[in-house]
């Protein structure tokens, strides 16, 4: 069986960012407009007044302090509260394609590869900006890669599921070197008028190069010792946007066509499942938890990550053992655990072990155990 390695990673971070304070000012302006416009109905008890958001709550409940976004002005406009992203002609590169190309170039450079070495492209993310042609085929062509490409969506777990697909393809001989990219424009599906979730997401794109160890030449290689995937159906994180929406006009523009979650239930149900999956995987590989140097966890909520790492390690994890990027990136869906890996892998020494783990809608959980070469 071929030994597959991750030989390069890349990250595209948008240039604009929004602090909690800025987001809350915009949200509260919207609330005050709404309550003023509905003053009579609120007084009559037929409409419920909206409550204000606040920065201290956001940081305490989630650990998020700010987020990078594709378009700040549209999100912070209380009359709009959505990013302004102009439609592009079919002859121009798509927004997700541009993000993917930027992250891919860094990953290729780190892996010491050119596009001629790559023969498979996976675009794996929560939201694809169109039905077809596949974003991955556009990315493949923009980079000048021969071979084949396809899209996949497993919500926040898309990247770890994409890694397993790449490993399978390399081991089966259908690809030699895979580019797996995660262009996440999470602000495009976030309801900025919803107090419970308006602070959750940010935008970013990650890229990973995977190949047979025999042909890898990068200074920074991680052997993939094992991948484990799990899915269990749940409606607690759901987005009903889709191509059938126009077939029932009564549902158009309703809040369920954006991200909706029951955050408390997600927290309670997903944390034990994730910890159990990682622990079972380490057991199977006969890796004692004290031999685990790092956990690059999905970045949705700081308390969730603290709970998961504590369950796995049997004690609190240090910031070095379970690095945090959600404070400045917020939840970037499938990109989150890969951003953590990309930014916090260079100090890992040969022979040291770590696990990249993502979790989210589906429910879906993916964990990838790595050993530094
Ligand atoms: N500002 C101020 N107060 C707020 C608020 C806001 N923006 N949003 C909610 N609140 C209030 C609620 O009304 C509630 O008030 P009450 O106690 O008087 O009823 C209180 O704060 C607690 O709300 P709750 O929703 O229970 O907060 P929480 O501690 O569960 O934190 C999340 C909310 C979403 C941050 C948290 O549940 C979470 O992160 N869950 C997992 C999310 C996740 O990983 N999702 C995966 C997506 S891929």
Boltz pocket constraint, residues with backbone or C-beta under 6 A from the ligand:
constraints:
  - pocket:
      binder: B
      contacts: [[A, 52], [A, 53], [A, 54], [A, 57], [A, 58], [A, 61], [A, 62], [A, 156], [A, 195], [A, 196], [A, 197], [A, 237], [A, 261], [A, 262], [A, 263], [A, 264], [A, 266], [A, 267], [A, 300], [A, 301], [A, 304], [A, 331], [A, 333], [A, 359], [A, 360], [A, 361]]
      max_distance: 6.0
